[in-house]
Amino acid sequence: MSGPSPSCSIPTAETMGTGEGRDSLRSGVGRSKMRVMILGSSGFTGRHVRTLCERDETLEFVDSRSLGLDLMSADSILSALSACRPDVVINLAAISSPAEKDYRSLYEINAFGVQRLVDALKATGFAGRLIQASTANVYGSRTEWVSRESDPVDPVNHYACSKWLAERVCGMAEGGFSIVLTRPFSCIGLGQAEHFLLPKIVRHFRERAPRLELGALDIRRDFVDIRDAAAVYHALITRSAVPDLVHICRNQTASIQEILDTLAEIAGFRPEIAINPAFSRPNDLRFQQGDDTRLRRFGMSCTRTLHNTLAWMYAGDRSE
């Protein structure tokens, strides 16, 4: 099986018009496949993106870890890039939890690590495409407001701030390569660490735990199936005509209460829900919804329903 999951519509040469196609990104002389280096391929998003790249017979996947690349070390980045000579670099490596208390490491990886990467790409004469993952959290707290890529940002926690700094690093980059920034909303699915809310809830339902403690139930998020998100990244890797900044979103929201109701329907079971104020953080974002106009304009979309995603997570089916 090759290519992205069928629920994400990928543009063709006909729909994209004058794009030169993936050959325009291939820099290796005599190379038959586009070489893609993924940073963070062992992470939640990275594992799903890696799966699609490995299924695509036109791509050659390179795991940055196999070359000893460490975003804390400029020398290791330079050495890995020199040895690999990739056509596309996709950086999904990050400290991802806003609750992370080691703020110095958070900025060192999420922001200064990107600066080291950009510097090394320039130093090695990289002429391909860098895809840098940011986050929708850069928009900060909003009330019933659909965020667009052109909206002002207002990060309210260190994770979002570090990602915004990474965006600015990319914006100031000078070199002979292109950069694509993504702002994913709330990606969910199999493989997500259980200290995140949705895997925790699904596990309680699967184990039929009689009681589940949660924070606020009225928080609304734009939940995206990780398989759809991975398919978007695959499209950004392989297509010639891509946006320079794009949301990964569904333009639909669901509350935590709606998550519970959907899982109760799937599981045929409903635990007692206890509200624990200690689980709510002062900077928790109450509402997030992304406009997907630009994503669709470039022929991509995230279409799996929340019910489909939660049923997949509940079943624990890793065959997809």
FILUMNU-251925 format. One record per residue: x, y, z of N, C-alpha, C in turn; residue number from 1. Coordinates in steps of 0.02 Angstrom, whole numbers, plus 50000, padded with zeros to 5 digits. Example, Ala and Ser with C-alpha at 12.3 -4.5 7.8 and 13.67 -1.06 7.14 Angstrom:
LOVO     n.X     n.Y     n.Z    ca.X    ca.Y    ca.Z     c.X     c.Y     c.Z    nr
LOVO   50660   49716   50390   50615   49775   50390   50660   49835   50390     1
LOVO   50642   49888   50354   50684   49947   50357   50645   50002   50394     2
// end
This chain:
LOVO     n.X     n.Y     n.Z    ca.X    ca.Y    ca.Z     c.X     c.Y     c.Z    nr
LOVO   50042   49940   50000   50000   50000   50000   50044   50061   50000     1
LOVO   50028   50111   49959   50068   50172   49957   50023   50232   49960     2
LOVO   50056   50290   49977   50018   50352   49977   49981   50362   50042     3
LOVO   49948   50421   50049   49915   50440   50110   49848   50405   50118     4
LOVO   49821   50412   50179   49757   50383   50193   49703   50414   50149     5
LOVO   49653   50375   50127   49605   50399   50079   49560   50454   50104     6
LOVO   49558   50467   50170   49514   50519   50194   49543   50588   50186     7
LOVO   49607   50593   50167   49637   50658   50154   49647   50665   50079     8
LOVO   49613   50714   50049   49616   50723   49977   49681   50758   49958     9
LOVO   49721   50727   49916   49786   50753   49897   49782   50781   49827    10
LOVO   49812   50841   49815   49808   50872   49749   49846   50833   49696    11
LOVO   49821   50835   49636   49856   50805   49578   49886   50860   49537    12
LOVO   49926   50841   49487   49956   50891   49443   49902   50933   49409    13
LOVO   49845   50901   49392   49792   50937   49358   49760   50989   49404    14
LOVO   49748   50969   49468   49714   51016   49513   49761   51071   49537    15
LOVO   49826   51059   49536   49873   51108   49561   49898   51155   49506    16
LOVO   49882   51142   49443   49901   51189   49390   49973   51183   49369    17
LOVO   50013   51234   49382   50079   51239   49352   50135   51212   49397    18
LOVO   50119   51178   49451   50172   51152   49494   50219   51106   49457    19
LOVO   50283   51107   49474   50333   51067   49439   50333   50995   49462    20
LOVO   50298   50979   49517   50298   50910   49541   50356   50896   49587    21
LOVO   50358   50835   49613   50407   50818   49664   50478   50817   49637    22
LOVO   50488   50810   49571   50556   50811   49544   50592   50876   49559    23
LOVO   50554   50931   49568   50585   50996   49581   50617   50997   49650    24
LOVO   50599   50950   49695   50627   50948   49761   50685   50899   49766    25
LOVO   50693   50856   49716   50744   50804   49719   50811   50832   49700    26
LOVO   50859   50833   49748   50923   50865   49735   50980   50815   49723    27
LOVO   50972   50753   49744   51026   50705   49736   51036   50685   49664    28
LOVO   51097   50690   49639   51112   50672   49570   51102   50597   49561    29
LOVO   51062   50579   49511   51049   50509   49497   51004   50475   49548    30
LOVO   50975   50512   49593   50933   50484   49646   50863   50471   49618    31
LOVO   50839   50410   49627   50773   50392   49599   50716   50408   49647    32
LOVO   50731   50417   49710   50680   50431   49760   50695   50497   49795    33
LOVO   50642   50530   49818   50650   50590   49858   50670   50569   49929    34
LOVO   50725   50596   49953   50750   50577   50020   50720   50624   50072    35
LOVO   50686   50594   50120   50650   50632   50172   50679   50616   50240    36
LOVO   50705   50667   50273   50730   50659   50342   50676   50684   50390    37
LOVO   50657   50640   50437   50607   50659   50487   50640   50664   50555    38
LOVO   50633   50722   50586   50654   50732   50655   50593   50721   50699    39
LOVO   50599   50677   50749   50542   50662   50791   50500   50605   50764    40
LOVO   50531   50559   50727   50493   50504   50697   50469   50453   50748    41
LOVO   50493   50456   50809   50469   50410   50861   50413   50440   50902    42
LOVO   50396   50503   50889   50342   50535   50926   50273   50518   50899    43
LOVO   50222   50547   50929   50153   50531   50911   50140   50545   50837    44
LOVO   50150   50607   50816   50138   50624   50746   50190   50591   50702    45
LOVO   50252   50591   50724   50307   50565   50683   50298   50492   50663    46
LOVO   50273   50451   50708   50264   50380   50691   50213   50371   50635    47
LOVO   50161   50411   50635   50110   50405   50583   50135   50433   50516    48
LOVO   50173   50488   50519   50202   50515   50458   50253   50466   50429    49
LOVO   50293   50437   50473   50343   50388   50451   50310   50329   50415    50
LOVO   50254   50305   50442   50219   50249   50411   50199   50265   50339    51
LOVO   50172   50325   50328   50153   50344   50260   50213   50351   50214    52
LOVO   50267   50378   50240   50328   50386   50199   50357   50318   50180    53
LOVO   50355   50271   50227   50382   50204   50213   50338   50166   50163    54
LOVO   50274   50181   50161   50229   50149   50114   50235   50178   50044    55
LOVO   50261   50239   50039   50266   50274   49975   50331   50254   49940    56
LOVO   50324   50218   49885   50383   50191   49851   50424   50245   49816    57
LOVO   50399   50307   49813   50436   50361   49782   50479   50398   49833    58
LOVO   50473   50380   49897   50510   50414   49950   50561   50368   49982    59
LOVO   50616   50398   50002   50667   50363   50042   50668   50396   50111    60
LOVO   50645   50359   50161   50641   50386   50229   50708   50379   50265    61
LOVO   50728   50433   50299   50788   50433   50340   50770   50456   50410    62
LOVO   50784   50415   50459   50772   50432   50529   50831   50472   50555    63
LOVO   50819   50533   50578   50874   50575   50600   50912   50544   50658    64
LOVO   50878   50502   50698   50912   50470   50755   50967   50424   50733    65
LOVO   50958   50392   50674   51009   50345   50650   51074   50380   50632    66
LOVO   51070   50446   50623   51129   50486   50607   51154   50526   50667    67
LOVO   51124   50513   50725   51146   50546   50786   51126   50619   50791    68
LOVO   51075   50640   50755   51055   50710   50756   51023   50727   50823    69
LOVO   51046   50780   50854   51021   50804   50919   51011   50879   50912    70
LOVO   50950   50903   50922   50936   50974   50913   50972   51018   50964    71
LOVO   50999   50988   51016   51039   51026   51065   51110   51036   51041    72
LOVO   51130   51001   50988   51199   51002   50965   51204   51025   50893    73
LOVO   51231   51084   50881   51239   51110   50813   51283   51064   50772    74
LOVO   51337   51038   50802   51383   50994   50765   51348   50931   50741    75
LOVO   51306   50902   50784   51272   50840   50764   51223   50852   50707    76
LOVO   51190   50909   50707   51144   50926   50653   51182   50934   50588    77
LOVO   51237   50970   50591   51277   50982   50532   51304   50916   50504    78
LOVO   51327   50872   50548   51354   50808   50527   51300   50764   50495    79
LOVO   51241   50763   50525   51187   50721   50498   51164   50745   50430    80
LOVO   51157   50811   50422   51135   50838   50358   51188   50827   50304    81
LOVO   51251   50833   50322   51304   50823   50274   51307   50751   50250    82
LOVO   51292   50704   50296   51294   50633   50279   51233   50612   50238    83
LOVO   51177   50643   50252   51113   50620   50222   51096   50656   50157    84
LOVO   51109   50722   50154   51090   50763   50096   51016   50753   50078    85
LOVO   50971   50769   50124   50900   50758   50111   50871   50808   50061    86
LOVO   50815   50789   50031   50778   50835   49988   50725   50872   50027    87
LOVO   50697   50839   50078   50647   50869   50122   50665   50852   50193    88
LOVO   50661   50902   50237   50670   50892   50309   50605   50912   50343    89
LOVO   50579   50867   50384   50518   50883   50421   50533   50877   50495    90
LOVO   50524   50933   50531   50541   50935   50602   50478   50929   50645    91
LOVO   50468   50869   50672   50413   50856   50718   50438   50846   50789    92
LOVO   50503   50857   50799   50532   50848   50866   50517   50908   50909    93
LOVO   50492   50895   50969   50475   50950   51015   50460   50922   51083    94
LOVO   50467   50965   51133   50437   50951   51198   50366   50978   51193    95
LOVO   50317   50934   51197   50250   50952   51174   50200   50969   51228    96
LOVO   50214   50956   51290   50164   50968   51341   50169   51038   51370    97
LOVO   50115   51078   51368   50116   51144   51398   50128   51143   51473    98
LOVO   50119   51085   51504   50130   51079   51576   50203   51067   51593    99
LOVO   50245   51060   51541   50316   51046   51552   50347   51102   51595   100
LOVO   50378   51082   51651   50406   51132   51697   50479   51149   51683   101
LOVO   50512   51108   51643   50581   51122   51626   50582   51171   51568   102
LOVO   50570   51235   51583   50561   51284   51530   50623   51295   51489   103
LOVO   50681   51289   51520   50743   51299   51483   50750   51247   51427   104
LOVO   50739   51184   51444   50742   51131   51393   50689   51140   51340   105
LOVO   50630   51164   51360   50576   51174   51313   50596   51225   51259   106
LOVO   50626   51280   51281   50648   51331   51232   50709   51307   51193   107
LOVO   50753   51270   51226   50814   51246   51192   50796   51201   51133   108
LOVO   50746   51158   51143   50726   51112   51089   50679   51146   51040   109
LOVO   50626   51175   51065   50572   51199   51022   50590   51262   50983   110
LOVO   50633   51304   51010   50650   51367   50977   50722   51369   50954   111
LOVO   50769   51364   51002   50840   51368   50983   50862   51308   50942   112
LOVO   50830   51250   50954   50845   51192   50913   50827   51204   50840   113
LOVO   50772   51240   50828   50753   51257   50760   50803   51305   50729   114
LOVO   50829   51352   50770   50880   51397   50745   50943   51359   50724   115
LOVO   50963   51310   50765   51021   51269   50747   51008   51231   50682   116
LOVO   50948   51205   50675   50930   51167   50615   50932   51212   50554   117
LOVO   50903   51270   50558   50902   51317   50501   50973   51337   50483   118
LOVO   51015   51351   50533   51084   51370   50520   51122   51313   50484   119
LOVO   51110   51251   50506   51145   51194   50476   51120   51182   50404   120
LOVO   51056   51191   50392   51030   51184   50324   51063   51234   50278   121
LOVO   51070   51294   50301   51102   51346   50260   51176   51328   50249   122
LOVO   51210   51306   50301   51281   51291   50296   51296   51233   50249   123
LOVO   51249   51186   50243   51260   51128   50200   51234   51138   50129   124
LOVO   51210   51198   50115   51185   51212   50047   51119   51178   50031   125
LOVO   51079   51164   50081   51014   51132   50072   50972   51175   50025   126
LOVO   50941   51143   49975   50901   51179   49926   50830   51151   49920   127
LOVO   50810   51112   49970   50744   51080   49967   50693   51116   50009   128
LOVO   50654   51078   50047   50598   51105   50085   50604   51084   50158   129
LOVO   50599   51132   50203   50593   51119   50275   50520   51126   50294   130
LOVO   50492   51075   50325   50425   51077   50353   50431   51080   50428   131
LOVO   50410   51135   50458   50418   51146   50529   50349   51147   50563   132
LOVO   50339   51102   50611   50276   51099   50647   50274   51151   50702   133
LOVO   50223   51192   50702   50210   51239   50756   50149   51213   50795   134
LOVO   50104   51256   50816   50045   51235   50853   49991   51288   50848   135
LOVO   49929   51267   50850   49873   51314   50852   49870   51352   50918   136
LOVO   49907   51328   50968   49907   51362   51033   49937   51432   51029   137
LOVO   49971   51448   50975   50000   51516   50969   49945   51569   50969   138
LOVO   49883   51552   50952   49829   51601   50950   49806   51622   51020   139
LOVO   49821   51581   51070   49800   51599   51138   49727   51586   51150   140
LOVO   49700   51620   51201   49631   51610   51222   49583   51648   51177   141
LOVO   49533   51613   51153   49482   51644   51110   49414   51617   51131   142
LOVO   49363   51657   51120   49295   51637   51137   49253   51634   51074   143
LOVO   49235   51573   51054   49192   51563   50996   49219   51599   50935   144
LOVO   49283   51595   50924   49315   51629   50868   49353   51578   50826   145
LOVO   49338   51576   50761   49372   51530   50717   49438   51562   50694   146
LOVO   49493   51531   50711   49559   51559   50697   49578   51548   50624   147
LOVO   49606   51601   50594   49632   51598   50526   49708   51609   50528   148
LOVO   49743   51585   50478   49816   51590   50477   49839   51663   50481   149
LOVO   49799   51709   50458   49818   51780   50457   49803   51815   50523   150
LOVO   49772   51781   50570   49754   51813   50634   49816   51827   50676   151
LOVO   49813   51878   50719   49868   51891   50765   49875   51834   50816   152
LOVO   49935   51826   50841   49948   51773   50890   49954   51804   50960   153
LOVO   49941   51763   51010   49945   51785   51080   49958   51724   51125   154
LOVO   50017   51694   51120   50030   51633   51159   50026   51647   51234   155
LOVO   49994   51600   51270   49983   51611   51342   50018   51559   51385   156
LOVO   50057   51514   51355   50098   51469   51395   50166   51461   51362   157
LOVO   50212   51430   51398   50281   51426   51373   50286   51382   51310   158
LOVO   50247   51329   51307   50248   51287   51247   50229   51328   51186   159
LOVO   50173   51363   51189   50151   51403   51132   50201   51458   51116   160
LOVO   50230   51488   51168   50279   51541   51156   50342   51514   51122   161
LOVO   50364   51455   51143   50423   51425   51111   50410   51408   51038   162
LOVO   50349   51387   51023   50332   51371   50954   50326   51434   50912   163
LOVO   50301   51488   50942   50298   51551   50906   50368   51577   50890   164
LOVO   50414   51568   50938   50483   51587   50925   50512   51546   50867   165
LOVO   50495   51482   50864   50518   51440   50808   50491   51466   50742   166
LOVO   50429   51488   50742   50401   51518   50681   50440   51580   50660   167
LOVO   50458   51621   50709   50495   51682   50693   50565   51665   50668   168
LOVO   50596   51615   50697   50661   51592   50673   50656   51573   50599   169
LOVO   50605   51536   50582   50595   51516   50512   50581   51577   50468   170
LOVO   50543   51624   50495   50526   51684   50457   50587   51727   50441   171
LOVO   50637   51724   50484   50698   51764   50474   50752   51726   50437   172
LOVO   50739   51663   50421   50791   51621   50389   50808   51648   50320   173
LOVO   50871   51647   50305   50895   51667   50238   50935   51609   50210   174
LOVO   50912   51583   50156   50946   51526   50124   50910   51507   50061   175
LOVO   50938   51461   50025   50909   51442   49961   50860   51385   49967   176
LOVO   50820   51383   50021   50771   51330   50030   50704   51360   50051   177
LOVO   50651   51321   50041   50584   51344   50060   50565   51317   50128   178
LOVO   50519   51351   50161   50496   51331   50227   50420   51330   50227   179
LOVO   50392   51276   50253   50320   51269   50263   50307   51263   50338   180
LOVO   50264   51305   50365   50246   51303   50436   50176   51273   50442   181
LOVO   50167   51228   50489   50101   51201   50503   50079   51221   50573   182
LOVO   50014   51233   50581   49985   51245   50647   49931   51192   50659   183
LOVO   49951   51134   50683   49901   51082   50698   49859   51100   50758   184
LOVO   49795   51082   50755   49751   51090   50813   49757   51026   50856   185
LOVO   49705   51003   50887   49710   50949   50936   49710   50881   50902   186
LOVO   49770   50856   50885   49775   50791   50853   49767   50735   50904   187
LOVO   49726   50686   50886   49712   50630   50932   49715   50564   50893   188
LOVO   49726   50510   50929   49728   50445   50897   49771   50396   50934   189
LOVO   49779   50336   50907   49820   50285   50938   49893   50308   50939   190
LOVO   49926   50292   50994   49997   50309   51000   50010   50372   51040   191
LOVO   49957   50410   51057   49966   50470   51096   49978   50452   51169   192
LOVO   50025   50486   51201   50043   50471   51270   49982   50479   51316   193
LOVO   49977   50435   51366   49917   50434   51407   49915   50489   51460   194
LOVO   49966   50531   51464   49958   50589   51508   49917   50644   51474   195
LOVO   49902   50636   51408   49857   50682   51375   49785   50660   51389   196
LOVO   49740   50708   51384   49671   50698   51408   49633   50643   51371   197
LOVO   49633   50645   51305   49591   50598   51268   49612   50525   51278   198
LOVO   49677   50508   51273   49696   50439   51287   49678   50417   51358   199
LOVO   49682   50463   51405   49663   50447   51474   49589   50429   51478   200
LOVO   49547   50469   51445   49474   50456   51446   49459   50389   51412   201
LOVO   49489   50377   51353   49476   50315   51316   49498   50255   51357   202
LOVO   49554   50259   51391   49578   50203   51432   49528   50187   51487   203
LOVO   49500   50238   51519   49451   50226   51572   49389   50190   51545   204
LOVO   49367   50210   51485   49310   50176   51456   49327   50104   51437   205
LOVO   49387   50094   51408   49406   50026   51388   49411   49980   51448   206
LOVO   49437   50007   51504   49444   49967   51564   49380   49965   51605   207
LOVO   49330   50002   51584   49266   50007   51618   49275   50028   51690   208
LOVO   49318   50077   51700   49329   50104   51767   49265   50138   51791   209
LOVO   49244   50125   51852   49179   50151   51874   49178   50227   51883   210
LOVO   49237   50258   51893   49239   50329   51909   49296   50362   51871   211
LOVO   49281   50421   51845   49331   50458   51805   49332   50531   51828   212
LOVO   49390   50554   51850   49398   50623   51872   49424   50666   51815   213
LOVO   49390   50722   51803   49409   50767   51749   49404   50839   51773   214
LOVO   49432   50884   51732   49424   50955   51744   49359   50979   51712   215
LOVO   49362   51037   51680   49303   51066   51649   49280   51023   51590   216
LOVO   49214   51015   51583   49185   50975   51529   49163   51017   51470   217
LOVO   49163   51083   51478   49137   51127   51425   49192   51154   51379   218
LOVO   49255   51134   51391   49309   51154   51346   49296   51124   51277   219
LOVO   49304   51166   51225   49292   51143   51156   49356   51146   51116   220
LOVO   49368   51093   51077   49429   51088   51037   49411   51066   50966   221
LOVO   49455   51083   50920   49451   51060   50851   49493   50996   50848   222
LOVO   49461   50938   50858   49498   50875   50862   49510   50847   50792   223
LOVO   49572   50827   50780   49594   50802   50714   49620   50732   50722   224
LOVO   49596   50686   50680   49622   50618   50680   49695   50620   50656   225
LOVO   49739   50588   50694   49810   50590   50679   49825   50560   50610   226
LOVO   49783   50514   50587   49793   50485   50520   49781   50538   50466   227
LOVO   49732   50582   50477   49721   50637   50431   49779   50687   50434   228
LOVO   49802   50702   50495   49858   50748   50503   49920   50721   50467   229
LOVO   49934   50657   50475   49992   50626   50442   49985   50631   50366   230
LOVO   49924   50622   50341   49914   50626   50268   49926   50697   50243   231
LOVO   49910   50747   50283   49926   50816   50264   50001   50825   50260   232
LOVO   50038   50800   50310   50111   50806   50308   50139   50770   50247   233
LOVO   50111   50712   50231   50134   50675   50172   50125   50718   50109   234
LOVO   50068   50752   50104   50055   50796   50047   50105   50854   50045   235
LOVO   50120   50882   50103   50167   50938   50106   50237   50915   50087   236
LOVO   50253   50853   50100   50318   50825   50080   50321   50816   50005   237
LOVO   50268   50790   49975   50273   50765   49906   50251   50814   49853   238
LOVO   50210   50863   49870   50184   50908   49819   50230   50967   49807   239
LOVO   50227   50994   49746   50266   51053   49730   50234   51117   49755   240
LOVO   50170   51126   49740   50134   51187   49761   50102   51176   49829   241
LOVO   50130   51209   49880   50104   51202   49948   50104   51271   49980   242
LOVO   50062   51281   50031   50061   51346   50066   50122   51354   50110   243
LOVO   50139   51416   50127   50196   51427   50172   50175   51423   50245   244
LOVO   50110   51429   50259   50083   51422   50326   50013   51393   50319   245
LOVO   49998   51340   50357   49932   51308   50349   49910   51275   50414   246
LOVO   49846   51279   50427   49815   51243   50482   49808   51169   50465   247
LOVO   49812   51128   50516   49790   51058   50511   49731   51053   50558   248
LOVO   49671   51055   50530   49610   51061   50570   49550   51034   50532   249
LOVO   49493   51030   50566   49431   51007   50534   49380   51064   50528   250
LOVO   49392   51120   50563   49344   51175   50565   49279   51153   50599   251
LOVO   49285   51107   50646   49229   51084   50687   49254   51074   50758   252
LOVO   49211   51086   50807   49232   51077   50876   49188   51026   50912   253
LOVO   49215   51001   50967   49177   50957   51012   49199   50972   51083   254
LOVO   49153   50967   51129   49169   50977   51200   49190   50911   51232   255
LOVO   49219   50916   51291   49238   50855   51327   49175   50815   51344   256
LOVO   49120   50850   51359   49057   50815   51372   49035   50775   51311   257
LOVO   49042   50804   51252   49024   50768   51191   49070   50708   51179   258
LOVO   49132   50714   51198   49179   50657   51194   49153   50600   51238   259
LOVO   49134   50618   51300   49109   50567   51346   49045   50534   51320   260
LOVO   49001   50574   51292   48938   50546   51265   48952   50499   51207   261
LOVO   48998   50518   51164   49015   50476   51106   49046   50410   51128   262
LOVO   49092   50414   51176   49124   50352   51201   49073   50308   51237   263
LOVO   49026   50338   51273   48974   50298   51306   48933   50260   51255   264
LOVO   48920   50292   51198   48883   50258   51144   48924   50201   51115   265
LOVO   48989   50213   51105   49033   50162   51076   49042   50103   51123   266
LOVO   49052   50119   51188   49069   50067   51237   49008   50033   51268   267
LOVO   48950   50066   51263   48891   50039   51297   48900   50043   51372   268
LOVO   48934   50093   51395   48952   50099   51466   48965   50173   51481   269
LOVO   48945   50195   51541   48957   50265   51560   48981   50267   51633   270
LOVO   49043   50288   51644   49068   50293   51713   49039   50354   51749   271
LOVO   49046   50353   51814   49030   50413   51853   49084   50466   51839   272
LOVO   49063   50527   51825   49111   50581   51811   49115   50627   51871   273
LOVO   49175   50635   51898   49186   50680   51954   49228   50739   51931   274
LOVO   49206   50799   51945   49243   50859   51925   49294   50876   51978   275
LOVO   49357   50879   51957   49412   50895   52002   49444   50960   51979   276
LOVO   49433   51015   52015   49461   51080   51994   49536   51080   51988   277
LOVO   49570   51034   52022   49643   51031   52019   49668   51012   51949   278
LOVO   49624   50982   51909   49643   50961   51842   49639   51018   51791   279
LOVO   49613   51075   51812   49608   51133   51767   49665   51181   51782   280
LOVO   49700   51202   51729   49756   51248   51737   49734   51319   51720   281
LOVO   49765   51369   51751   49745   51439   51738   49748   51459   51665   282
LOVO   49797   51432   51628   49805   51451   51558   49773   51402   51509   283
LOVO   49729   51358   51534   49694   51313   51488   49654   51353   51437   284
LOVO   49659   51333   51374   49622   51367   51321   49551   51339   51319   285
LOVO   49502   51382   51325   49433   51360   51331   49403   51342   51263   286
LOVO   49429   51371   51210   49399   51360   51144   49452   51364   51090   287
LOVO   49451   51316   51044   49496   51318   50986   49459   51290   50926   288
LOVO   49459   51328   50872   49432   51305   50809   49471   51336   50753   289
LOVO   49491   51296   50705   49532   51321   50650   49493   51326   50585   290
LOVO   49506   51378   50548   49478   51385   50481   49520   51341   50434   291
LOVO   49487   51298   50395   49524   51253   50350   49520   51274   50277   292
LOVO   49503   51337   50265   49496   51361   50196   49561   51353   50157   293
LOVO   49616   51372   50187   49680   51368   50151   49700   51295   50140   294
LOVO   49688   51253   50189   49703   51181   50182   49665   51152   50123   295
LOVO   49601   51169   50118   49559   51144   50063   49579   51175   49996   296
LOVO   49599   51238   49998   49619   51272   49936   49677   51236   49903   297
LOVO   49719   51205   49943   49776   51168   49916   49760   51094   49908   298
LOVO   49696   51077   49909   49674   51009   49893   49679   50959   49949   299
LOVO   49684   50982   50011   49689   50937   50068   49631   50948   50116   300
LOVO   49615   50898   50155   49562   50906   50205   49567   50850   50257   301
LOVO   49544   50865   50317   49541   50815   50371   49468   50797   50381   302
LOVO   49448   50738   50362   49377   50722   50356   49352   50667   50402   303
LOVO   49396   50631   50436   49371   50579   50480   49330   50609   50536   304
LOVO   49274   50577   50553   49230   50603   50605   49259   50587   50674   305
LOVO   49236   50624   50723   49257   50612   50791   49236   50542   50813   306
LOVO   49178   50520   50794   49154   50453   50812   49202   50400   50783   307
LOVO   49222   50409   50721   49268   50362   50689   49334   50359   50727   308
LOVO   49360   50417   50746   49425   50419   50781   49420   50387   50850   309
LOVO   49367   50404   50887   49360   50376   50955   49348   50301   50953   310
LOVO   49311   50277   50903   49300   50205   50896   49366   50170   50882   311
LOVO   49408   50200   50840   49475   50172   50825   49517   50169   50888   312
LOVO   49517   50224   50927   49555   50226   50988   49529   50175   51039   313
LOVO   49464   50170   51044   49434   50123   51092   49450   50051   51075   314
LOVO   49448   50035   51010   49462   49967   50988   49537   49951   50993   315
LOVO   49578   50003   50992   49650   49991   50994   49677   49957   50932   316
LOVO   49644   49969   50876   49662   49936   50813   49720   49973   50781   317
LOVO   49778   49943   50781   49838   49974   50753   49853   49951   50681   318
LOVO   49804   49922   50649   49816   49895   50581   49815   49949   50528   319
LOVO   49787   50008   50544   49782   50061   50493   49844   50104   50494   320
// end
